[in-house]
Amino acid sequence: MSTDTSLDLELAWAFKANPWGPHEHALQRLVDRMRWEPVAGKHVLVCTKPHRQWSLARLPDRRGEAIELIEGEIFDSLADAEWAVFKVRWETMTGRAIDEGQAPS
């Protein structure tokens, strides 16, 4: 990621607007980096009701242990769920939370 926070945030807003792509090159590189982070403790989505509900979860530190569902992080929209996991991975990667109050109008 660049040191230009405004550019980085433009990538985040582009993801929110179109979470499934296709993405422009810089955003695709960012999404790929997020997907290839180490598995232990990684945030993921779990479908809790087929095609209707998703929950934010965290993968265990060791293979075979239970996935931890994050309490209160349940979504009826896949797009909202994708945005939630993106924001958590963004903060993990950058150390900065996404302030939705800074979204472009």
Sequence and secondary structure as in RCSB ss.txt:
>XXXX:A:sequence
MSTDTSLDLELAWAFKANPWGPHEHALQRLVDRMRWEPVAGKHVLVCTKPHRQWSLARLPDRRGEAIELIEGEIF
DSLADAEWAVFKVRWETMTGRAIDEGQAPS
>XXXX:A:secstr
  S HHHHHHHHHHHHH TTS   HHHHHHHHHHHTS STT EEEEEEETTTEEEEEE  SSTTS  EEEEEEEE
SSHHHHHHHHHHHHHHHHHS    GGG   
